[in-house]
């Protein structure tokens, strides 16, 4: 492993000073960071992206390719791989023309063999009820050698992630099934997504309305979906003799702890708008947020945010350790996605 690059750390310190990030956190990351000797997920030294990887896996199936992270995985996979994307309705997938979009449905395991035929590795985002987990994983294990699962930090001892919820139980069930299926596996456990801001707050901001939201003081460490995808691509493309990603789970977060109010303020700066935020009580949230979530999901989020009050969000250095690059800040995400809020 290479030692930390002093120039990279110095540049990152300047960037953190400009964006107001806590240098104590930066110094902690600087002590831990290592640049992988054989992998780099960012183009460097004018080397093409395709030249940065070994290719033991030449045919990859992306299940969940039309979602936030899945689209980024498709976009970041090296161009000389054969990439398929599973979609219930291929005609509405709107993926790049070089991607082979194949029909299939996680609720119908018998629809998967054609998509899996000849596949070496699978990126899986589970988007179905849990009833078909076992037969779907069995189908994948019959054809592929490697699987990368988008999971959640359900084993992480931080109050935000330790509130009982059905999604965590389902992810635990999927992981257990995969681990016993004979596949080489990697589990990605990202925290809150930066893209949640688009799903949760964009419509109110576009309409010039206040963002009415519960637990505005609850801190999270939102991670950019592009950074989640970068780790997924590394795990999918790792050489067979690289044991690092195999049998590992990675808790992924953004680089800073931000309250939900601070995230809304950052969106205001990125869009050039004055965005008002109004605190909702839990009971008000249960009434007003039903257009965004079913009631069990609202209760899950309320419990998590309530438990997280009064302490910083969990911030990991996993992305920096694996890539030798800093994860994108929420400010970067907001700047890059400002058009969705205008």
Buried (B, 14 or more C-beta within 10 A) or exposed (E): EEEBEEEBBEEBBEBBEEBEBBEEBBEEBBEEBBBBEEBBBEEEEEEEBEEBBEEBBBBBBBBBBBBBBBBBBBBBBBEEBBBBBBBBEBEEBEBEEEBBBBBBBBEEBEBBEEBBEEBBBBBBBBBBEBEBBBBBBEBBBEBBBBBBBBBBBBBBEBBBBBBEBEBBEBBBBBBEBBEEBEBBBBBBBBBBBBBBBBEBBBBBBEEEEEBBBBBBEBBBBBBBBBBBBBBBBBBBBBBEEBEBBBEEBBBBBBBBBBBBBBBBBBBBEBBEBEBBBEBBEBEBBBEBBEEEBEEEBBBBBBBBBBBBEEEBBBBBBBBBBBBBBBBBBBBBBBBBBBEBBE
